[in-house]
């Protein structure tokens, strides 16, 4: 069931290395952010890492970023862990309502969490993004090797010239796919636990998406006969 998460802030968008879609050319002027409010609706949530009610979205007041916070997103191996617990994933489907005349992209995504990895074990964080009806972006993977008992952070950044922009004048849902994976490696999962989490009760530990904005090109008028 669809439910509105936020009014007033920014929208999701896209890390990728691809060409700019028609209607959002590189000649459109870049801006800091549109002045009007944005509406984000969470259309669907699917995945073992984001059960219903465990994911929140918040938008910065200046429309330049938004955060996703998870409260039950943890992959693990070890004594007592279910066989499927080594991998957790989350698929968020967002409806983003942007003021007329503007388009947007994600220039950087910062992921944070905590990892406890035994010597010989490793964990991975993966993510990709795409608009409904458009190809998925290349999946980006960050690996962390044990021994590790600390906070972890990973960032994906895209050069401005390589950003994929929301098609101007069209309404398309935006999808964010993330995954955590833990492998025991040379450690002994019968006696030792390893885990990697992207959840927190502290709202300062969130996934942060940095937005870039452009003014959509003005449609050309047909020449007078």
Buried (B, 14 or more C-beta within 10 A) or exposed (E): EEEEBBEEBBBBBBBBEBEBBEBBBEEBEEEEBBEEBBBBBBBEBBBBBBBEEBBBBBBBEEBBBBBBBBEBBBBBBBEEBEEEBBBBBBBBBBBBEBEEBBBBBBBBBBBBBBBBBBEBBBBBBBBBBBBEEBEEBEEBBBEBEBEBEEEBEBEBEBEEEBBBBBBBEEEBBBBBBBBBBBBBBEBEBEEBBBBBBBBBEEEEBBBBBBBBBBBBBEEEEEEEE
